[in-house]
Amino acid sequence: MPRHLLPLFFLVVSLTGQAATDPAAERLAQAVQIRTVSHQDRSLIDYGEFRRFHDFLRASYPRVFGELAVETVNDYSLLIRWPGSDPSLEPVLFTAHFDVVPIEPGTEGDWLHPPFGGVIAQGRIHGRGTLDDKLGVMSLLEAAEQLLAEGYQPRRAVVFALGHDEEIGGTEGAKMMARRMQALGLSFAWMVDEGGFLMSDSPLLPGKPIALINVAEKGYLTLTLVATGDGGHSSNPPKISTIGRLSNALARIEANPFPPRLVGPVQAMFEAVAPHTDQPRRFVLENLWLTGSLVANMLADDRLTIPFVRTTTALTMFNAGVKENVVPQRAEARVNFRLLPGDTPEIVVDYVRDIVDDPLVEISYEQWQNIPPVSDHRGPGFIAIEQAVKQSYPDAVVAPSLLMATTDTRHYIDLANNQYRFRGMMIATDQAQSVHGTNEFVAVESYAKSIAVARDVLQLGTR
């Protein structure tokens, strides 16, 4: 939507409580209705829905698919190239994914509107993918379609990599697109993926919206712990069962979390926020050399902020036994860790082995490849995103930040010098909980602004 029409559009939305007449909102709603669900068991995936989504995009964005170089990678991901007028400049990469997670069985009735209904009501677009990450796909394509209609020609080339399996690791989508781009000899000045967004009610900055541009994301590691031992009839149990041994190990792991600490992206976030806070908080945030340990310990006491300062430990799976009167000979559990920058799988494994201190509990893991490094929050890519945010949200405070989750970014780190994660929508803290949860939605106004931000990043980053 052209920027000069946004105020009129928002007025109509506020008066009517809905946005059925807004074509971009309707297209996102239609995208939600196409069930591009990634199941961990790939045999359950309906790839016909992914082909249907391709057809929908081609019909919705005729200029993008008619004027730019579009290829399908590994059957379902889309790689779109927009040539620049100056081939000496490194291009910019924009990534997103259009697969979504399943609805947890038994929770369908908890949704205000059907999760794949794509309902627009009370100024909101409802459904799975409205935040994660069909919004990202659609906002990029909306912005590109607008700019092509206006005859815009970027100086730097632009590449869009739209993946189909991020929710199950990206190995068939993003990883294959990265290989294709390497074969084409492409490298990028910087890239933007999903992750950060604007928060309307962040506890970091009460009363002011804050735009968190993720310059890093946490690593991912799952340990498998196995205890083996004597089994047999429950009438004659062993002194220490496999379940008991493994439970003791898990209890020790949970009771001994990693110590809290401030890492670079979080320090940079506090430094950006500090000038906009009142005393004494301002003093604390401006003097982290003195107060850093205190701040880290305070954040570690609140579940909402623990991930910022700790490599987190989550007991996620426990399997043992086949019958109530049979003592199992084997018990298995999985523990998931999200690693702060600087922590490695080897550090975590050594830490856990010392805590468990039981040679009869076997610990194994699969290496999570390519944990992205920390990117430059003073680099040209960050500045372009910051300027774009300011054009749509002039009152927002922009800050670098750390993403708690993982993204497809890790598949592209050999292609891009700096990796950022940001979408231009404004959401509330409780709304963020709907990602992978229940009642996911985005406000129509927020979606319109995310398109405006995407458009401005495209222009500012490629001139």
Secondary structure by P-SEA (a helix, b strand, c coil): ccccaaaaaaaaaaaaccccccaaaaaaaaaaacccccccccccccaaaaaaaaaaaaaaccccccccccccccccbbbbbbbcccccbbbbbbbbbccccccccccccccccccccccccccccccccccccaaaaaaaaaaaaaaaaacccccbbbbbbbbccccccccccaaaaaaaaaaacccccccccccbbbbccccccccbbbbbbccbbbbbbbbbbbbbcccccccccccccaaaaaaaaaaaaaacccbbbbcaaaaaaaaaaccccccaaaaaaacccccaaaaaaaaaacccccccccccccccbbbbbccccccccbbbbbbbbbccccccaaaaaaaaaaaaccccbbbbbccccccccccccccaaaaaaaaaaaaccccbbbbbbbbccccccccccccccbbbbbbcccccccccccccccbbbbbaaaaaaaaaaaaaaaaaacc
